[in-house]
Amino acid sequence: MRENGLKALQTRRFKKTTDSEHGGPVAPNVLDQDFSAEQANEKWGADIS
């Protein structure tokens, strides 16, 4: 390979981007899996993933 000027590709290590060991507070589960609502616009949800 050296005679032909070829080099092997090296794989990069996985870089961890999420710190699940943070010291910040976790939001409370105020819905407690109860997604039913008496009227419109009473309960809202969002996803940031």
C-alpha positions in Angstrom: 0.0 0.0 0.0 2.9 2.4 0.8 4.3 1.9 -2.7 1.0 2.9 -4.2 0.5 5.9 -1.9 -2.5 4.3 -0.2 -3.4 4.8 3.5 -5.9 3.0 5.7 -8.8 5.0 7.0 -9.0 5.3 10.8 -12.4 5.4 12.4 -13.1 8.1 14.9 -14.2 7.3 18.5 -17.9 8.0 19.3 -18.2 11.5 20.9 -20.8 11.6 23.7 -22.8 14.8 23.4 -25.5 14.3 26.1 -24.6 14.7 29.7 -27.2 12.6 31.7 -25.1 13.0 34.9 -25.9 16.7 35.2 -26.8 18.2 38.5 -29.7 20.2 37.2 -33.3 19.6 38.4 -35.7 17.4 36.5 -39.1 18.8 35.7 -42.0 17.3 37.7 -44.5 15.0 35.9 -47.6 17.1 36.4 -49.8 15.1 34.0 -49.0 11.7 35.6 -49.9 9.9 32.3 -53.5 11.4 32.4 -53.8 13.0 29.0 -57.6 13.4 29.0 -59.0 17.0 29.2 -62.3 18.5 30.1 -62.1 21.2 27.5 -59.8 22.4 24.6 -56.5 24.0 25.4 -56.4 22.6 28.9 -53.3 20.4 28.5 -50.5 20.9 26.0 -47.4 18.7 25.1 -44.2 19.3 23.3 -41.2 17.3 22.2 -37.7 18.7 21.8 -36.0 15.6 20.5 
